Amino acid sequence: MNDTETKKYKIKFLPFFIVVFLVLTFCILLYESTNLQTFNLCKIKSVLIFTFSWSFISSIIVTLFLTTDISINSIKGYDVFGRKKFVEWNEITRCKYTNFFGLKYIKLFHESSRWPVWIPLYLKDINGFSDEIIKIVPENNCLRNYFDARLNNYEETNTNPQAD
């Protein structure tokens, strides 16, 4: 990878869609169930059609346009408000693994903002992303350490020592 090259990684559609659909459906049904007099099967069908459509469209938009980008100097992700953030490797101060409604992320805390950058771990090419991180990120970086440990753990669990 040269200085100007950037690799883009998109998230997987299905995990994102399922979580959005379930959370949105739950919230709307919870709200609608407060008025039991008008709550019926027809309303449930309408809610399901609406939440399926909304989840499908929003998931397509998110998976197409919100990418995680890696360059030789930095990583691009998004904060909790959906703002795009570029973080240089040497600015990362701490990494924290987070499970948000079943979607796995690493939050990158950095010097330039008090809001961490969320890096999804359900990328389409997570192995390529992992290899790229290990290849270009400095060794003392917590993100590199996370993927090194993940790779070493994977290799340890997938080796079968031969019995004597």
VMD Tcl script that draws the C-alpha trace (Angstrom):
set ca {
  {0.00 0.00 0.00}
  {1.43 3.39 -0.97}
  {0.90 6.74 0.77}
  {-2.21 7.75 -1.18}
  {-3.91 4.37 -1.49}
  {-6.94 3.71 0.69}
  {-8.66 0.37 1.13}
  {-12.40 0.44 1.78}
  {-14.22 -2.21 3.78}
  {-18.01 -2.49 3.82}
  {-20.12 -4.06 6.54}
  {-22.21 -7.18 6.00}
  {-25.83 -6.48 5.12}
  {-27.62 -9.29 6.96}
  {-26.37 -8.80 10.55}
  {-27.03 -5.07 10.35}
  {-30.48 -5.57 8.81}
  {-31.55 -8.13 11.44}
  {-30.54 -5.91 14.35}
  {-32.21 -2.80 12.89}
  {-35.39 -4.76 12.11}
  {-35.64 -6.36 15.55}
  {-34.87 -3.19 17.52}
  {-37.22 -1.04 15.43}
  {-40.03 -3.63 15.60}
  {-39.63 -4.03 19.34}
  {-39.70 -0.26 19.96}
  {-42.77 0.35 17.79}
  {-44.68 -2.62 19.22}
  {-43.79 -1.54 22.73}
  {-45.08 1.96 22.01}
  {-48.25 0.67 20.32}
  {-48.99 -1.83 23.08}
  {-49.50 0.99 25.58}
  {-52.94 1.51 24.05}
  {-54.40 -1.99 24.16}
  {-57.85 -0.91 22.94}
  {-56.59 -0.24 19.39}
  {-53.87 -2.91 19.34}
  {-54.86 -5.73 16.98}
  {-53.47 -8.18 14.43}
  {-53.92 -5.76 11.54}
  {-51.80 -3.19 13.34}
  {-49.08 -5.80 14.00}
  {-48.98 -6.64 10.28}
  {-48.69 -2.96 9.37}
  {-45.88 -2.48 11.89}
  {-44.01 -5.50 10.53}
  {-44.35 -4.33 6.92}
  {-43.22 -0.82 7.86}
  {-40.26 -1.98 9.97}
  {-39.16 -4.51 7.35}
  {-39.23 -1.87 4.59}
  {-37.54 0.80 6.68}
  {-34.87 -1.64 7.92}
  {-34.20 -2.92 4.41}
  {-33.78 0.54 2.89}
  {-31.67 1.90 5.75}
  {-29.47 -1.21 5.76}
  {-28.81 -0.87 2.02}
  {-27.83 2.77 2.47}
  {-25.56 2.04 5.44}
  {-23.82 -0.94 3.82}
  {-23.23 0.96 0.58}
  {-22.02 4.29 1.92}
  {-20.59 3.87 5.43}
  {-17.26 2.19 4.88}
  {-14.26 1.69 7.11}
  {-11.18 2.94 5.26}
  {-7.55 2.13 5.97}
  {-4.57 4.05 4.64}
  {-0.90 3.82 5.49}
  {-1.31 6.64 8.06}
  {-4.86 6.40 9.39}
  {-8.19 4.68 9.71}
  {-11.60 6.17 8.93}
  {-14.64 5.21 10.92}
  {-17.65 6.87 12.50}
  {-18.43 8.12 15.96}
  {-21.66 7.42 17.85}
  {-23.35 10.37 16.09}
  {-22.48 9.04 12.62}
  {-19.81 11.66 11.96}
  {-16.92 10.53 9.79}
  {-13.59 10.57 11.64}
  {-10.04 9.99 10.44}
  {-7.70 8.82 13.18}
  {-3.97 8.52 12.67}
  {-2.36 5.38 14.06}
  {-0.20 7.30 16.52}
  {-3.24 9.19 17.93}
  {-4.98 6.03 19.17}
  {-4.71 5.91 22.96}
  {-7.00 3.01 23.85}
  {-9.16 0.33 22.21}
  {-12.26 -1.23 23.70}
  {-14.23 -4.21 22.39}
  {-17.99 -3.54 22.44}
  {-21.02 -5.67 21.67}
  {-23.91 -3.40 20.68}
  {-27.19 -5.34 20.23}
  {-25.18 -8.31 18.97}
  {-23.04 -6.28 16.55}
  {-19.37 -6.35 17.49}
  {-17.23 -3.21 17.37}
  {-13.89 -1.91 18.53}
  {-14.05 1.61 19.89}
  {-10.88 3.60 19.19}
  {-10.24 6.33 21.72}
  {-7.93 9.01 20.39}
  {-6.37 12.34 21.24}
  {-8.26 14.52 18.76}
  {-11.80 13.95 20.12}
  {-13.54 12.81 23.25}
  {-15.87 10.61 21.16}
  {-14.36 7.27 20.11}
  {-14.47 5.96 16.56}
  {-16.47 2.75 16.21}
  {-14.91 0.14 13.93}
  {-17.33 -2.68 13.01}
  {-16.04 -6.24 13.28}
  {-18.74 -7.63 10.97}
  {-17.07 -6.44 7.79}
  {-17.48 -8.39 4.54}
  {-13.73 -9.03 4.34}
  {-12.76 -9.14 8.00}
  {-9.78 -11.39 7.24}
  {-8.40 -8.93 4.68}
  {-9.03 -6.09 7.11}
  {-7.21 -7.98 9.87}
  {-4.26 -8.77 7.59}
  {-4.03 -5.14 6.51}
  {-4.09 -3.90 10.12}
  {-1.33 -6.31 11.11}
  {0.71 -5.30 8.07}
  {0.61 -1.49 8.37}
  {-0.19 -0.51 11.97}
  {2.78 0.03 14.32}
  {3.44 -2.81 16.74}
  {2.74 -0.86 19.93}
  {-0.78 0.07 18.77}
  {-3.74 -1.46 20.67}
  {-5.67 -2.11 17.44}
  {-2.76 -4.09 16.06}
  {-2.48 -5.95 19.36}
  {-6.19 -6.87 19.21}
  {-5.90 -8.38 15.73}
  {-2.58 -10.09 16.59}
  {-4.25 -11.74 19.59}
  {-7.30 -12.65 17.51}
  {-5.12 -14.23 14.83}
  {-2.99 -16.12 17.36}
  {-6.10 -17.41 19.15}
  {-7.57 -18.54 15.82}
  {-4.38 -20.38 14.89}
  {-4.18 -22.06 18.31}
  {-7.78 -23.30 18.16}
  {-7.43 -24.56 14.59}
  {-4.28 -26.62 14.96}
  {-4.59 -30.28 15.66}
  {-1.49 -31.68 17.29}
  {-1.00 -35.25 16.25}
  {-1.32 -37.83 18.96}
  {1.76 -39.86 19.74}
}
mol new
graphics top color blue
foreach p $ca { graphics top sphere $p radius 0.5 }
foreach p [lrange $ca 0 end-1] q [lrange $ca 1 end] { graphics top cylinder $p $q radius 0.2 }
display resetview
